[in-house]
Amino acid sequence: MILVIEISGILAAYLLGAVPFGYILTKHFTGMNILESGSGNVGSTNVRRVAGKKVSLLTQILDMLKGMIPVGIFMLAGDSHSESFHPYYIYMLALAAIIGHDFSIFLRFRGGKGVNTTLGASVLIAPWAVVIAGLVYFLVKKLFKYVSPGSIALSLAMPVAEYIINGLSPTVYYLIICSALIIILHRKNIQRLLSGKENL
C-alpha cells in the first residue's frame, strides 16, 4: 500500500511540475507561443522577454510553487507516518516536480531550466542553502549583468552551502543532482557566454 502511495505521489509531483505556466500565461496575456519566441524556453526569464515583467513574476511564483507544494504536503501529511516511506522519498518528490518542469509531458518533453522549481522544491528541505544561493545569484547577476551566470552560480552554491552548514548528507547529494540538471540545461547559455552572444 505504501509503495502505491509513493508511486502515486511521485507521478502527481511530476504532473504538477509539468504544468507549463510560462506557456499558458504568455499565451493568455499576449496570444504568443513562447516556444516559438525569444529563446523558446518556458521559464520566467524568457517570459520576461516576451510578455513583460508582471507575467514573468507570476510565472516565477507559480513555478516555485510547483516544487514547493508536493514537498510541503509530504512534510505536513506524511510526517506522522514518515518511517513507513522510503527514507529518500522527499527527494524523489522534489526531483519529480523539477523533472516535470524541465521535461514537460504537456510540451512533448520540452520545458524550462528548472531554477525556480528547484528553489521551490528545495527551500523546505534546505532553507539556509537556498537563501545563501539566492544571495549568490543576485551578486553574480549584478556583477555579470546576465541571468544565466547567476543561475549557474546559484546551482553550485546550494550543495556547497548545505555541506558547509550541515556536513555531508543525502540533502547534499540531492542538491548536487539539482545543480547538475541546471548546468546541463544551461549548456547553450554557457556556449553563448563564452562567445559573447548571450541574451540579457
C-alpha positions as CSV (number, residue, x, y, z in Angstrom):
1,M,0.0,0.0,0.0
2,I,2.8,2.4,0.9
3,L,4.5,1.7,-2.4
4,V,1.3,2.6,-4.3
5,I,1.1,5.8,-2.4
6,E,4.7,6.6,-3.1
7,I,4.4,6.0,-6.8
8,S,1.2,8.0,-7.0
9,G,2.8,10.9,-5.2
10,I,5.8,10.9,-7.5
11,L,3.5,10.8,-10.5
12,A,1.4,13.6,-9.1
13,A,4.5,15.7,-8.4
14,Y,5.8,15.2,-11.9
15,L,2.4,16.2,-13.5
16,L,2.2,19.3,-11.3
17,G,5.8,20.2,-12.2
18,A,4.9,19.6,-15.9
19,V,2.2,22.3,-15.9
20,P,3.8,24.9,-18.3
21,F,2.7,28.1,-16.6
22,G,5.1,30.2,-18.7
23,Y,3.5,28.8,-21.9
24,I,-0.1,29.2,-20.5
25,L,0.3,32.7,-19.1
26,T,2.2,34.1,-22.2
27,K,-0.5,32.6,-24.5
28,H,-3.2,34.1,-22.3
29,F,-1.8,37.6,-22.0
30,T,-0.1,38.1,-25.4
31,G,-1.5,35.4,-27.6
32,M,2.1,34.4,-28.4
33,N,3.6,30.9,-28.4
34,I,6.6,31.2,-26.1
35,L,8.1,28.0,-27.6
36,E,8.5,30.0,-30.8
37,S,9.5,33.3,-29.2
38,G,12.8,34.5,-27.7
39,S,14.9,31.6,-26.6
40,G,12.0,29.2,-26.9
41,N,12.2,28.4,-23.2
42,V,9.1,28.5,-20.9
43,G,10.9,29.8,-17.8
44,S,10.4,33.2,-16.3
45,T,13.5,34.8,-17.9
46,N,12.1,34.2,-21.4
47,V,8.6,35.1,-20.3
48,R,10.0,38.5,-19.2
49,R,11.5,39.0,-22.7
50,V,8.2,38.0,-24.5
51,A,5.4,39.0,-22.1
52,G,6.9,41.5,-19.7
53,K,7.9,41.7,-16.0
54,K,4.5,41.2,-14.4
55,V,3.8,38.0,-16.3
56,S,7.3,36.8,-15.7
57,L,6.9,37.4,-11.9
58,L,3.7,35.4,-11.9
59,T,5.4,32.6,-13.8
60,Q,8.2,32.6,-11.3
61,I,5.9,32.3,-8.3
62,L,3.9,29.5,-9.9
63,D,7.0,27.6,-11.0
64,M,8.3,27.8,-7.4
65,L,5.0,26.6,-6.0
66,K,5.1,23.6,-8.4
67,G,8.2,22.4,-6.5
68,M,7.1,23.6,-3.0
69,I,3.6,22.0,-2.9
70,P,4.4,18.3,-3.2
71,V,7.3,18.6,-0.7
72,G,5.2,20.6,1.6
73,I,2.2,18.2,1.5
74,F,4.5,15.3,2.3
75,M,6.2,17.2,5.2
76,L,2.8,18.1,6.7
77,A,0.7,15.0,5.9
78,G,3.4,12.3,5.9
79,D,5.3,13.4,8.9
80,S,3.5,11.1,11.4
81,H,4.0,8.1,9.0
82,S,7.4,9.1,7.7
83,E,9.0,5.9,9.0
84,S,6.8,3.9,6.5
85,F,8.1,5.8,3.5
86,H,11.4,5.3,1.7
87,P,14.0,7.4,3.6
88,Y,14.8,9.4,0.4
89,Y,11.2,9.8,-0.7
90,I,11.1,13.6,-0.1
91,Y,14.0,14.0,-2.5
92,M,12.2,11.8,-5.1
93,L,9.1,14.0,-4.8
94,A,11.2,17.2,-5.3
95,L,13.1,15.8,-8.2
96,A,9.9,14.5,-9.8
97,A,8.5,18.1,-9.8
98,I,11.7,19.5,-11.1
99,I,12.0,17.0,-13.9
100,G,8.3,17.6,-14.8
101,H,9.2,21.3,-15.3
102,D,12.3,20.5,-17.3
103,F,10.7,17.9,-19.4
104,S,7.0,18.5,-19.5
105,I,4.8,15.8,-21.0
106,F,2.4,18.6,-22.0
107,L,5.1,20.2,-24.2
108,R,6.4,17.0,-25.7
109,F,9.1,16.9,-23.1
110,R,10.3,20.4,-23.6
111,G,10.3,22.8,-20.6
112,G,12.3,25.3,-18.6
113,K,15.7,25.1,-17.0
114,G,14.4,24.3,-13.5
115,V,15.8,27.1,-11.4
116,N,12.6,28.4,-9.9
117,T,11.1,24.9,-9.4
118,T,14.3,23.8,-7.8
119,L,14.2,26.7,-5.4
120,G,10.6,25.9,-4.5
121,A,11.3,22.2,-4.0
122,S,14.4,22.8,-2.0
123,V,13.5,25.7,0.3
124,L,11.6,23.4,2.7
125,I,14.4,20.8,2.6
126,A,17.4,23.1,2.8
127,P,16.2,26.6,3.6
128,W,19.5,28.2,4.5
129,A,21.3,26.7,1.5
130,V,18.6,28.2,-0.7
131,V,18.8,31.6,1.0
132,I,22.6,31.7,0.5
133,A,22.3,30.5,-3.1
134,G,19.8,33.2,-3.7
135,L,22.2,35.9,-2.4
136,V,24.9,34.4,-4.6
137,Y,22.6,34.6,-7.6
138,F,21.9,38.3,-7.1
139,L,25.5,39.1,-6.6
140,V,26.7,37.3,-9.7
141,K,23.9,38.6,-11.8
142,K,24.8,42.2,-10.7
143,L,28.4,41.6,-11.5
144,F,28.0,40.0,-14.9
145,K,24.7,41.6,-15.9
146,Y,23.3,38.3,-17.2
147,V,20.8,35.9,-15.7
148,S,22.5,32.7,-16.7
149,P,25.8,33.1,-14.8
150,G,23.7,33.9,-11.7
151,S,21.6,30.8,-12.2
152,I,24.7,28.6,-12.7
153,A,26.4,30.1,-9.6
154,L,23.1,29.6,-7.6
155,S,23.1,25.9,-8.6
156,L,26.7,25.4,-7.5
157,A,26.2,27.4,-4.3
158,M,23.3,25.2,-3.0
159,P,25.2,21.9,-2.4
160,V,28.3,23.8,-1.2
161,A,26.3,25.8,1.3
162,E,24.4,22.8,2.6
163,Y,27.7,20.9,3.0
164,I,29.2,23.8,5.0
165,I,26.2,24.2,7.2
166,N,25.2,20.5,7.9
167,G,28.0,18.4,6.6
168,L,27.8,15.6,4.0
169,S,24.2,14.2,3.9
170,P,21.6,12.9,1.5
171,T,20.5,16.5,1.0
172,V,23.9,17.5,-0.3
173,Y,23.7,14.7,-2.9
174,Y,20.1,15.7,-3.8
175,L,21.3,19.3,-4.4
176,I,24.3,18.1,-6.5
177,I,21.7,16.3,-8.8
178,C,19.7,19.6,-8.9
179,S,22.9,21.5,-9.7
180,A,23.8,19.1,-12.5
181,L,20.4,19.4,-14.1
182,I,20.5,23.2,-14.1
183,I,24.0,23.3,-15.5
184,I,23.2,20.7,-18.3
185,L,20.1,22.7,-19.3
186,H,22.2,25.9,-19.4
187,R,24.8,24.4,-21.7
188,K,23.7,26.6,-24.6
189,N,23.9,29.7,-22.4
190,I,27.4,28.7,-21.4
191,Q,28.4,28.5,-25.1
192,R,26.8,31.9,-25.8
193,L,28.6,33.4,-22.8
194,L,31.9,32.1,-24.0
195,S,31.3,33.5,-27.5
196,G,29.9,36.9,-26.2
197,K,26.4,36.3,-27.6
198,E,24.4,35.7,-24.5
199,N,20.9,37.2,-24.2
200,L,20.2,39.6,-21.3
